[in-house]
């Protein structure tokens, strides 16, 4: 999706932070290809032309994990805008409302505890953004009651 921000058109992407039903773990993938091949990342992908951001988040979640809109309610947490790269990333957060068996073929999926150094760029994608996202996720959980 090309999004107009001032005079700049950008490709938009999403990242989805999925908490398990107890809220104790977060779903990550280990990327099988570039960018960030071999690093841990949240679920996500491209927002297609004409597609609303939230609709794209639910679509990507289904495609990559088999989690449906009935399993989780997503909230738009934040955006990252990279003007020199003509790119924007929308970040969503949600907690599963029941136990779900996640499955996907694009990347290896796994549940992670929340007490890691998410700023570690040798393990996590995004040039330190994963740490930034996780800090905001911690604050948002209190506000959202999740």
N, C-alpha and C positions, 0 to 999 in steps of 0.2 A: 504494500500500500504506500503510495506516495502521499506524504502529509505536508501541507503547506504551513510553514512557520515563518512569518514575515515573507521574504521573497525567496526563501530556500525550500526546495523540495527534497524530502528525505524518504529513504526506505525505512519502514517500521518493522520492528521485531517485538516479540514478547518473551518474558521469563515468568514462570509460574512456581511460586513457593507453596508446595503441598505439604501440610502437616498431617500426620496420621491421626486417627480418631481420638487418641489420648492427648495429642498435642506435644508429645515427647520426642518425636522424630520428624525429620524432614526428608522428602524424596529428592534424591540426586540422580544424575546420570553420569556415566563415564563416557566422554565423547570418543566416538570411533573415527572421526575425521575432522579435518580442519574446518573452521578455526578451532583452536584449543584441543586438538586431538590428544587423547590420553589424560586430559584434565577433567575434574569434576565440575558439573554445572547443574543449574536448575533446568527443568523441563521448559521447552519453548521452541519458537520458530518464527517464520516470516508471517507478517500480516499481509494478506492478499489485497490487490487493488479493490476498492469499494467495500471492503470488509470492516465492520466495526471492531475496535480493539478487544472488547470483552468477548464478542462472538469468536474472534480468532483465538483468544486464550482457551476457551472451552474446546474449540476444534483441535488445537495443537495438543491439549491435554488428552483428549480422546485418542487422537492418532498415535501419540507416543506412549500412552500408559493404559489405555482402555478405561480410564476414569471418566464417568459421565457427569453431566450437569445435575443429575439426581443425587450424585455421591458427594457433592461439594458445592459450596457457595463462594465464589471468588470476589475479592475486593481489590480495586485498583489502588496500589500502594504508592507508586512513584514512577517517574520517567527519567531516563537519561537521554540527553540530546548531545550528539557529537557533530557539531556544525561543519568541521573540516572534512568529515567523512560522509556527510549528507545522510546521517543515520540517527534513528531514535529507537529506544528500547523502553517498552512499557512493562512494568513489574506488577504482578498480581500475587495475592496471598489468599489461601483458603485452608480450612481444616476439614478433613473427611468426616461425614456424619455417621459412618458405619465402617466396619472392617471391609477392605477392598483388596482383591488380589490384583496387583499391578503387573502388566505385561506389555512389552513393546519390543520391536525388532530393530529400531534405529540405533539405540544406544543401550548399554548395560544399565539397568535400573537398580537402585539400592536405597534402603532407609538408613539415614545417618543420625547419630545423636547431635545435639545442638551445642556441645561444648568442645568445639574445635577452633583452630586458628584459621578462620575463613579468609583472612588477609594473606595467607600463604600462597603466593603466585606460582609456586612449584607444584601445587596440588589443585588449586581452584582457578577456574577460568575468569576472565574479565578484568585483568590488571588491577586487582584489589577491590573491584566493585562487589564481589561476593561478600566480603567482610562488611562493606557499607550497607548492603542489602540486609544482611543478617542482623546488624545493629538496629536498623529501622524496623525489621520484622519483630524483634524483641519488644520494642516500644509499642508497635501497632497491636500486638497481641493483647496488651492490657486495655487499650482503647476499644478494641473489637470484642473483647471478652472471649478470646480463643487461646 
